Amino acid sequence: MTNLINVTMTRVNQLQEYREYLEKRYTKLVERANDYKYEDECKSDRSAFKAMRVLEKLNRVRYLDEDLSNPSM
């Protein structure tokens, strides 16, 4: 039983670290998209597209993190 708890806590920690990484990446991409908005529209669009993809991953990780952090057992 304790081994299962340790594995679960490790997964929770991994998800939290990955979520933090994705949040930083998303912020950086949105800032880059805004910086290029008037200089190079193509670069701005690419950064915005990548930011949307990162946001999708971030939403999935948040959902999993909430599910593992609050077990309803």
Secondary structure, DSSP 8 states (H G I E B T S, - for coil): -HHHHHHHHHHHHHHHHHHHHHHHHHHHHHHHHHHTTTT-HHHHHHHHHHHHHHHHHHHHHHHHHHHHHS---
